[in-house]
């Protein structure tokens, strides 16, 4: 819970940082889990084990027909839906976050000691 005496700039910054952290976490979980399930385990139909991270390539069906290439882009479907689409979504989310969600907090009206030393009207 926020302390009523907390600076509003601090509260806004903390809220925005939490939104960014949650978005990053959601994208990481989606990308890692989707690419693992649809990229690593698609051809052998068994989840990989730690000891079998680099198995014999003869175990896999490596024919081009076995790889899905949506839209004819030439990349596997797991790479499109697991990497490219989340990346584009993150760019859109970042634009929304910066232009619509974040607040521009006003600067405090504070005059320091050195601000009166130079007079712009006199040039010195």
C-alpha positions, 0 to 999 in steps of 0.5 A: 500500500502506498504511503500518503506522503510518497511523492506522486512522481515516485508512485507513477514511476513505480506503477509504470515499472510494475506494468513493464515488468509484468508485460516482460514476464508475460512475453518471456513466459509465452516465448519460451514455453511456445518455442519449447513446446512447438519447436523442440518437441514437435518432431519427436512428440516427447518433451526433451530431457536434460540429457537429450538436449542435443540428440542425434538428428536422425531421430527427427523428421527433417523433411521440409514438408514436416515444417509449417511455414505460414504465409510462405515466409520461409520460417517455421511456424513456431518461430513466427508465432513464438518470436516474431508475433510477440516481438511485434506485439511488444513494439505496439505495447511499448508505443501504447505505454509511452504515448497513452499510459505514462504520465508526464509529471510536472517539474517542481518549481525549485530555484537553486542558489546558482540560478540567479548568478547569470542573467540571460538579459545581460549576457553575463 
